[in-house]
Amino acid sequence: MKKQLLLISLALALAGCDKPEGPVSYTPEMASFSNEFDFDPLRGPVKDFSQTLLNEKGEVTKRVTGTMSKEGCFDTLELHDLENNTGVSLVLEANYYLDAESKEKRLRLQGKCQLAEFPSAGVSWDTDDNGFIVRATGKEIEVNYRYDSEGYPLGKTTASKDARLTVSSTPSQNKRKKLDYTAVSTLNDKPLGKVKQTCEYDSHDNPLSCNLVIVDESVSPQVTHQYNIKNTIAYY
């Protein structure tokens, strides 16, 4: 009987070792790119993903798609803003992201796959000791980025000569539901808008679908917009 109890205790101890204590942190590339290009960051060994924003009429207004290497680099990234008829499609080649159609060099990289410079715009990015982008500087602009201890993007502050735009995000206290967040934005310390998001999650603690409410406080009376976000995620 003692031997059986010992084996059971050992099995339980080993099972306890295999169980993760919490969700994996966000990588510097995922956190930095999502902060810079305005999409929801994802955890874990993501192979490819899409995020689609739909308005109250069910119309697609924005879409982000990407493919990633096993090392966590963005091999491709497409950003489309259908409301404003703008978009870009990037593909990784050596230490640059190229325009997928023209093959023009758009973004220079540092290290394996982190942003370093946007030459045509005169913008360069600085990273901290952990590889996260913490600042972008241009001729007349400076952007400072913030993250929590798990690498979750907490927002950024964009300063130019006459304007200071700050976006601050507060994620859920539930570490497995970071994308349940509230955010506020201000322009020169005056309220600009509020955002609240709630999501359904997969086994990797990534959002599968989300409800997004945006309150525009820059107009009077203020206007509320509601959106749905549909995500597809494949893993290695």
Contacts in CASP RR format, 6 or more apart in sequence:
PFRMAT RR
TARGET T0000
AUTHOR 0000-0000-0000
METHOD contacts of the structure
MODEL  1
MKKQLLLISLALALAGCDKPEGPVSYTPEMASFSNEFDFDPLRGPVKDFS
QTLLNEKGEVTKRVTGTMSKEGCFDTLELHDLENNTGVSLVLEANYYLDA
ESKEKRLRLQGKCQLAEFPSAGVSWDTDDNGFIVRATGKEIEVNYRYDSE
GYPLGKTTASKDARLTVSSTPSQNKRKKLDYTAVSTLNDKPLGKVKQTCE
YDSHDNPLSCNLVIVDESVSPQVTHQYNIKNTIAYY
22 175 0 8 1.000
22 176 0 8 1.000
23 43 0 8 1.000
23 150 0 8 1.000
23 175 0 8 1.000
23 176 0 8 1.000
23 178 0 8 1.000
23 204 0 8 1.000
23 205 0 8 1.000
24 43 0 8 1.000
24 44 0 8 1.000
24 204 0 8 1.000
24 205 0 8 1.000
25 43 0 8 1.000
25 150 0 8 1.000
25 151 0 8 1.000
26 41 0 8 1.000
26 42 0 8 1.000
26 43 0 8 1.000
26 147 0 8 1.000
26 150 0 8 1.000
26 151 0 8 1.000
26 152 0 8 1.000
26 153 0 8 1.000
27 44 0 8 1.000
27 72 0 8 1.000
28 114 0 8 1.000
28 127 0 8 1.000
28 130 0 8 1.000
28 131 0 8 1.000
28 132 0 8 1.000
28 133 0 8 1.000
28 151 0 8 1.000
29 72 0 8 1.000
29 73 0 8 1.000
29 74 0 8 1.000
29 113 0 8 1.000
29 114 0 8 1.000
30 41 0 8 1.000
30 42 0 8 1.000
30 43 0 8 1.000
30 46 0 8 1.000
30 72 0 8 1.000
31 41 0 8 1.000
31 132 0 8 1.000
31 147 0 8 1.000
31 151 0 8 1.000
31 152 0 8 1.000
31 153 0 8 1.000
32 114 0 8 1.000
32 115 0 8 1.000
32 125 0 8 1.000
32 127 0 8 1.000
32 131 0 8 1.000
32 132 0 8 1.000
32 133 0 8 1.000
32 145 0 8 1.000
33 39 0 8 1.000
33 74 0 8 1.000
33 77 0 8 1.000
33 115 0 8 1.000
34 40 0 8 1.000
34 41 0 8 1.000
34 153 0 8 1.000
35 41 0 8 1.000
35 133 0 8 1.000
35 145 0 8 1.000
35 147 0 8 1.000
35 153 0 8 1.000
35 155 0 8 1.000
35 156 0 8 1.000
36 115 0 8 1.000
36 125 0 8 1.000
36 133 0 8 1.000
36 136 0 8 1.000
36 145 0 8 1.000
37 64 0 8 1.000
37 77 0 8 1.000
37 79 0 8 1.000
39 51 0 8 1.000
39 64 0 8 1.000
39 79 0 8 1.000
40 51 0 8 1.000
40 179 0 8 1.000
40 207 0 8 1.000
40 210 0 8 1.000
40 229 0 8 1.000
40 231 0 8 1.000
41 152 0 8 1.000
41 153 0 8 1.000
42 49 0 8 1.000
42 204 0 8 1.000
42 206 0 8 1.000
42 233 0 8 1.000
43 204 0 8 1.000
43 205 0 8 1.000
43 206 0 8 1.000
44 204 0 8 1.000
44 206 0 8 1.000
44 235 0 8 1.000
45 70 0 8 1.000
45 72 0 8 1.000
45 235 0 8 1.000
45 236 0 8 1.000
46 68 0 8 1.000
46 72 0 8 1.000
46 206 0 8 1.000
46 233 0 8 1.000
46 234 0 8 1.000
46 235 0 8 1.000
46 236 0 8 1.000
47 67 0 8 1.000
47 68 0 8 1.000
47 234 0 8 1.000
47 235 0 8 1.000
47 236 0 8 1.000
48 65 0 8 1.000
48 66 0 8 1.000
48 67 0 8 1.000
48 68 0 8 1.000
48 233 0 8 1.000
48 234 0 8 1.000
49 65 0 8 1.000
49 66 0 8 1.000
49 68 0 8 1.000
49 231 0 8 1.000
49 232 0 8 1.000
49 233 0 8 1.000
49 234 0 8 1.000
50 63 0 8 1.000
50 64 0 8 1.000
50 65 0 8 1.000
50 66 0 8 1.000
50 231 0 8 1.000
50 232 0 8 1.000
51 63 0 8 1.000
51 64 0 8 1.000
51 65 0 8 1.000
51 229 0 8 1.000
51 230 0 8 1.000
51 231 0 8 1.000
52 60 0 8 1.000
52 62 0 8 1.000
52 63 0 8 1.000
52 229 0 8 1.000
52 230 0 8 1.000
52 231 0 8 1.000
53 60 0 8 1.000
53 61 0 8 1.000
53 62 0 8 1.000
53 63 0 8 1.000
53 212 0 8 1.000
53 227 0 8 1.000
53 228 0 8 1.000
53 229 0 8 1.000
54 60 0 8 1.000
54 61 0 8 1.000
54 227 0 8 1.000
54 228 0 8 1.000
54 229 0 8 1.000
54 230 0 8 1.000
55 61 0 8 1.000
55 225 0 8 1.000
55 227 0 8 1.000
56 225 0 8 1.000
56 226 0 8 1.000
56 227 0 8 1.000
58 228 0 8 1.000
60 82 0 8 1.000
61 81 0 8 1.000
61 82 0 8 1.000
61 83 0 8 1.000
61 227 0 8 1.000
62 80 0 8 1.000
62 81 0 8 1.000
62 82 0 8 1.000
62 83 0 8 1.000
63 78 0 8 1.000
63 80 0 8 1.000
63 82 0 8 1.000
64 77 0 8 1.000
64 78 0 8 1.000
64 79 0 8 1.000
64 80 0 8 1.000
65 76 0 8 1.000
65 77 0 8 1.000
65 78 0 8 1.000
66 74 0 8 1.000
66 75 0 8 1.000
66 76 0 8 1.000
66 77 0 8 1.000
66 78 0 8 1.000
67 74 0 8 1.000
67 75 0 8 1.000
67 76 0 8 1.000
68 74 0 8 1.000
68 75 0 8 1.000
69 75 0 8 1.000
69 113 0 8 1.000
70 236 0 8 1.000
71 112 0 8 1.000
71 113 0 8 1.000
72 113 0 8 1.000
73 92 0 8 1.000
73 112 0 8 1.000
73 113 0 8 1.000
74 90 0 8 1.000
74 92 0 8 1.000
74 97 0 8 1.000
74 113 0 8 1.000
75 91 0 8 1.000
75 92 0 8 1.000
76 89 0 8 1.000
76 90 0 8 1.000
76 91 0 8 1.000
76 92 0 8 1.000
76 100 0 8 1.000
77 89 0 8 1.000
77 90 0 8 1.000
77 97 0 8 1.000
78 87 0 8 1.000
78 88 0 8 1.000
78 89 0 8 1.000
78 90 0 8 1.000
78 100 0 8 1.000
79 87 0 8 1.000
79 88 0 8 1.000
79 89 0 8 1.000
80 86 0 8 1.000
80 87 0 8 1.000
81 87 0 8 1.000
88 99 0 8 1.000
88 106 0 8 1.000
89 99 0 8 1.000
89 100 0 8 1.000
89 101 0 8 1.000
90 97 0 8 1.000
90 98 0 8 1.000
90 99 0 8 1.000
90 100 0 8 1.000
90 106 0 8 1.000
90 107 0 8 1.000
91 97 0 8 1.000
91 98 0 8 1.000
91 100 0 8 1.000
92 98 0 8 1.000
92 109 0 8 1.000
92 113 0 8 1.000
95 108 0 8 1.000
95 109 0 8 1.000
95 110 0 8 1.000
95 111 0 8 1.000
96 105 0 8 1.000
96 106 0 8 1.000
96 107 0 8 1.000
96 108 0 8 1.000
96 109 0 8 1.000
97 105 0 8 1.000
97 106 0 8 1.000
97 107 0 8 1.000
97 109 0 8 1.000
98 104 0 8 1.000
98 105 0 8 1.000
98 106 0 8 1.000
99 106 0 8 1.000
105 119 0 8 1.000
106 118 0 8 1.000
106 120 0 8 1.000
107 115 0 8 1.000
107 116 0 8 1.000
107 117 0 8 1.000
107 118 0 8 1.000
108 116 0 8 1.000
108 117 0 8 1.000
108 118 0 8 1.000
108 119 0 8 1.000
109 115 0 8 1.000
109 116 0 8 1.000
110 116 0 8 1.000
110 125 0 8 1.000
110 127 0 8 1.000
114 125 0 8 1.000
114 127 0 8 1.000
114 131 0 8 1.000
114 133 0 8 1.000
115 125 0 8 1.000
115 133 0 8 1.000
116 124 0 8 1.000
116 125 0 8 1.000
117 123 0 8 1.000
117 124 0 8 1.000
117 125 0 8 1.000
118 124 0 8 1.000
121 138 0 8 1.000
122 138 0 8 1.000
122 139 0 8 1.000
123 136 0 8 1.000
123 137 0 8 1.000
123 138 0 8 1.000
123 141 0 8 1.000
124 136 0 8 1.000
124 137 0 8 1.000
124 138 0 8 1.000
125 133 0 8 1.000
125 135 0 8 1.000
125 136 0 8 1.000
126 133 0 8 1.000
126 134 0 8 1.000
126 135 0 8 1.000
126 136 0 8 1.000
126 137 0 8 1.000
127 133 0 8 1.000
127 134 0 8 1.000
128 134 0 8 1.000
132 145 0 8 1.000
132 147 0 8 1.000
132 151 0 8 1.000
133 145 0 8 1.000
134 144 0 8 1.000
134 145 0 8 1.000
135 142 0 8 1.000
135 143 0 8 1.000
135 144 0 8 1.000
135 145 0 8 1.000
136 142 0 8 1.000
136 143 0 8 1.000
136 145 0 8 1.000
137 143 0 8 1.000
140 160 0 8 1.000
140 161 0 8 1.000
141 158 0 8 1.000
141 159 0 8 1.000
141 160 0 8 1.000
142 158 0 8 1.000
142 159 0 8 1.000
142 160 0 8 1.000
143 156 0 8 1.000
143 157 0 8 1.000
143 158 0 8 1.000
143 159 0 8 1.000
144 156 0 8 1.000
144 157 0 8 1.000
144 159 0 8 1.000
145 153 0 8 1.000
145 155 0 8 1.000
145 156 0 8 1.000
146 153 0 8 1.000
146 154 0 8 1.000
146 155 0 8 1.000
146 156 0 8 1.000
146 168 0 8 1.000
147 153 0 8 1.000
147 154 0 8 1.000
148 154 0 8 1.000
148 171 0 8 1.000
150 175 0 8 1.000
150 178 0 8 1.000
152 171 0 8 1.000
152 178 0 8 1.000
153 169 0 8 1.000
154 168 0 8 1.000
154 169 0 8 1.000
154 170 0 8 1.000
154 171 0 8 1.000
155 167 0 8 1.000
155 168 0 8 1.000
155 169 0 8 1.000
155 183 0 8 1.000
156 166 0 8 1.000
156 167 0 8 1.000
157 164 0 8 1.000
157 165 0 8 1.000
157 166 0 8 1.000
157 167 0 8 1.000
158 164 0 8 1.000
158 165 0 8 1.000
158 166 0 8 1.000
159 165 0 8 1.000
163 187 0 8 1.000
163 188 0 8 1.000
164 187 0 8 1.000
164 188 0 8 1.000
164 189 0 8 1.000
165 185 0 8 1.000
165 186 0 8 1.000
165 187 0 8 1.000
165 192 0 8 1.000
166 185 0 8 1.000
166 186 0 8 1.000
167 183 0 8 1.000
167 184 0 8 1.000
167 185 0 8 1.000
168 183 0 8 1.000
168 184 0 8 1.000
168 185 0 8 1.000
169 181 0 8 1.000
169 182 0 8 1.000
169 183 0 8 1.000
170 181 0 8 1.000
170 182 0 8 1.000
170 183 0 8 1.000
171 177 0 8 1.000
171 178 0 8 1.000
171 179 0 8 1.000
171 180 0 8 1.000
171 181 0 8 1.000
172 178 0 8 1.000
172 179 0 8 1.000
172 180 0 8 1.000
172 181 0 8 1.000
174 180 0 8 1.000
176 201 0 8 1.000
176 205 0 8 1.000
177 199 0 8 1.000
177 201 0 8 1.000
177 205 0 8 1.000
178 205 0 8 1.000
179 197 0 8 1.000
179 199 0 8 1.000
179 201 0 8 1.000
179 206 0 8 1.000
179 207 0 8 1.000
179 210 0 8 1.000
180 197 0 8 1.000
180 198 0 8 1.000
180 199 0 8 1.000
181 195 0 8 1.000
181 196 0 8 1.000
181 197 0 8 1.000
182 194 0 8 1.000
182 195 0 8 1.000
182 196 0 8 1.000
182 197 0 8 1.000
183 194 0 8 1.000
183 195 0 8 1.000
183 196 0 8 1.000
184 191 0 8 1.000
184 193 0 8 1.000
184 194 0 8 1.000
184 195 0 8 1.000
185 191 0 8 1.000
185 192 0 8 1.000
185 193 0 8 1.000
185 194 0 8 1.000
185 195 0 8 1.000
186 192 0 8 1.000
187 218 0 8 1.000
191 217 0 8 1.000
192 217 0 8 1.000
192 218 0 8 1.000
193 214 0 8 1.000
193 215 0 8 1.000
193 216 0 8 1.000
193 217 0 8 1.000
193 218 0 8 1.000
194 214 0 8 1.000
194 215 0 8 1.000
194 217 0 8 1.000
195 212 0 8 1.000
195 213 0 8 1.000
195 214 0 8 1.000
195 215 0 8 1.000
196 212 0 8 1.000
196 213 0 8 1.000
197 210 0 8 1.000
197 211 0 8 1.000
197 212 0 8 1.000
197 213 0 8 1.000
197 229 0 8 1.000
198 210 0 8 1.000
198 211 0 8 1.000
199 207 0 8 1.000
199 208 0 8 1.000
199 209 0 8 1.000
199 210 0 8 1.000
199 211 0 8 1.000
199 229 0 8 1.000
200 207 0 8 1.000
200 208 0 8 1.000
200 209 0 8 1.000
200 210 0 8 1.000
201 207 0 8 1.000
201 208 0 8 1.000
202 208 0 8 1.000
202 233 0 8 1.000
204 233 0 8 1.000
204 235 0 8 1.000
206 231 0 8 1.000
206 233 0 8 1.000
207 229 0 8 1.000
207 231 0 8 1.000
208 231 0 8 1.000
208 233 0 8 1.000
209 228 0 8 1.000
209 229 0 8 1.000
209 230 0 8 1.000
209 231 0 8 1.000
210 228 0 8 1.000
210 229 0 8 1.000
210 231 0 8 1.000
211 226 0 8 1.000
211 227 0 8 1.000
211 228 0 8 1.000
211 229 0 8 1.000
212 226 0 8 1.000
212 227 0 8 1.000
212 228 0 8 1.000
212 229 0 8 1.000
213 224 0 8 1.000
213 225 0 8 1.000
213 226 0 8 1.000
213 227 0 8 1.000
214 224 0 8 1.000
214 225 0 8 1.000
214 226 0 8 1.000
214 227 0 8 1.000
215 222 0 8 1.000
215 223 0 8 1.000
215 224 0 8 1.000
215 225 0 8 1.000
216 222 0 8 1.000
216 223 0 8 1.000
216 224 0 8 1.000
216 225 0 8 1.000
END
